[in-house]
Amino acid sequence: MRVLITGARGRLGSALLAQLAGKNHALTGIDIQELDVTNFNATRDLIKEIAPEMIIHAAAWTDVDGCAKEPDRAIVQNGFGAGHVAQAAAAINARVIYISSNEVFDGKLSRPYREYDITNPVNPYGYSKWVGEQMVREASPRHQIVRTSWLFAHGGKNFIQSILRAAAEGKPLKVVTDEVASPTYTDDLAAALTQLVDIERCGTYHLVNQGCCSRYEFARYVLDNAGFNHVAIEPILSASWQRASTPPPFSPLENLAGTVVGITLRSWQDAVAAFLDREGLLRS
Ligand SMILES: NC(=O)c1ccc[n+]([C@@H]2O[C@H](COP(=O)([O-])OP(=O)(O)OC[C@H]3O[C@@H](n4cnc5c(N)ncnc54)[C@H](OP(=O)(O)O)[C@@H]3O)[C@@H](O)[C@H]2O)c1
């Protein structure tokens, strides 16, 4: 299949390119240097020229605090940008996979969110991703909306590396206990998306590593498995951590739709161990 990936230099996009390269697809990866998806005409023209049968739209402005400071820019970049890609896909009858986020939910439920639970974003990043979902749904029935959360990737900036760097430098660690979600390894998500490319069933999916934890538990698990068991973390509440964006407090995702078509991801603990192992950091 001819597959186009946007955000190809990003954390997920680069993992996707690497994994899809091993399959029988003709791949094109583009990023903001080749196309700014906020430009509708340029998006329509370039997608028409590349003529993919499938587009995975992974590009986004992922700086959640930046989005909180410039909410209109977030809507244009993440919301309208996704709409432009989906409309350009529909014009050439290509299927589109839009990567969305756990932050479309308000985090007030007491169980993990299922695909068709009611969305209610509580911050500008979540709202912009939600606008993207609406625009993708409006543009074409040939869509798959894939929500994911707390990505960790090789190479890019991420929570695991920040925690390990601080521990190695002997810096005091304070991590919140009242933000809970599903940490997800980009390699596992990319493998799941590679499966989804071959499945025409449209709709909304939650693709995350199984289970959930607080940021504090996530950090503790990383340190314990990377030889830093002796390093203490001070548990704190998010109210004492000043930041521009307010995340949903409890936004684990449950993968029901993917399971129905045979797509399941391993536990987040196994995924973190695999990540550390590949980085040469696993000590157990
Ligand atoms: N990271 C997470 O924890 C997380 C969690 C849930 C969902 N997601 C979603 O998963 C997807 C992939 O995330 P990621 O972490 O791989 O993101 P990433 O590493 O930030 O990569 C996104 C890429 O998109 C590019 N981009 C930004 N605005 C663009 C525009 N207007 N036109 C074209 N390209 C543009 C970025 O370029 P610049 O770097 O130059 O801006 C970057 O190369 C995103 O849709 C994100 O919303 C991520």
The ligand as an ORCA input file, in Angstrom:
! r2SCAN-3c Opt
* xyz 0 1
  N       3.858     12.547     23.076
  C       2.822     12.081     23.780
  O       2.942     11.753     24.963
  C       1.467     11.940     23.109
  C       0.385     11.473     23.867
  C      -0.872     11.335     23.252
  C      -1.028     11.628     21.911
  N       0.031     12.092     21.197
  C      -0.158     12.399     19.779
  O       0.664     11.505     19.040
  C       1.120     12.164     17.852
  C       2.630     12.029     17.754
  O       3.206     12.619     18.909
  P       4.787     12.743     19.067
  O       5.069     12.723     20.516
  O       5.465     11.792     18.147
  O       4.986     14.230     18.541
  P       6.339     15.005     18.204
  O       7.523     14.183     18.564
  O       6.186     16.367     18.805
  O       6.271     15.111     16.616
  C       5.265     15.850     15.961
  C       5.846     16.390     14.678
  O       4.818     17.158     14.025
  C       5.428     18.333     13.518
  N       4.455     19.399     13.325
  C       4.001     20.289     14.245
  N       3.155     21.151     13.677
  C       3.075     20.816     12.361
  C       2.383     21.369     11.244
  N       1.596     22.444     11.393
  N       2.541     20.798     10.039
  C       3.327     19.718      9.906
  N       4.014     19.134     10.913
  C       3.891     19.696     12.132
  C       6.464     18.685     14.575
  O       7.406     19.609     14.084
  P       8.123     20.601     15.166
  O       8.863     19.710     16.108
  O       8.985     21.466     14.293
  O       7.005     21.349     15.833
  C       7.050     17.316     14.895
  O       8.108     16.964     14.026
  C       0.604     13.591     17.938
  O      -0.571     13.697     17.185
  C       0.281     13.786     19.408
  O      -0.736     14.740     19.599
  C       1.280     12.241     21.757
*
